[in-house]
Amino acid sequence: MKKYYLLLVLLSVVLTGCIGLQKKVVEPKTKLPQSLKSIALIIKARIEKNWIKPEPIVKGLQVKIQIRTKSDGSLVSSKVIEPSGNAAFDRSALEAIKNGFPIKELGELKSEVYERNYRKFNLVFNPE
């Protein structure tokens, strides 16, 4: 019985340590500088504004799209890297991205900030 108890305590310590470590790793990624948050919100708003919802659509769909841009904010390419399983939905997301660019605010970022965050990035499109 003591072995099991010790194993449970050890497992608890290990899991607590992992959760704590995971929290430390995740937190910095969510603390973006205001300029990056603003640009991300602009991109999101432009894409949502240009999205034409295909009918019928099933709730819970999401598609992951890789976006490449130029430093002037124009779109170089967008491609599906994790499809939703609904081709019409995926096409509508790609079209919304195409119609949402250029994002002139990208051209206002410092070169190194743009290169690190917006030259190539992934976007998860989930309309809910």
Disulfide bonds with the S-S distance in Angstrom:
none
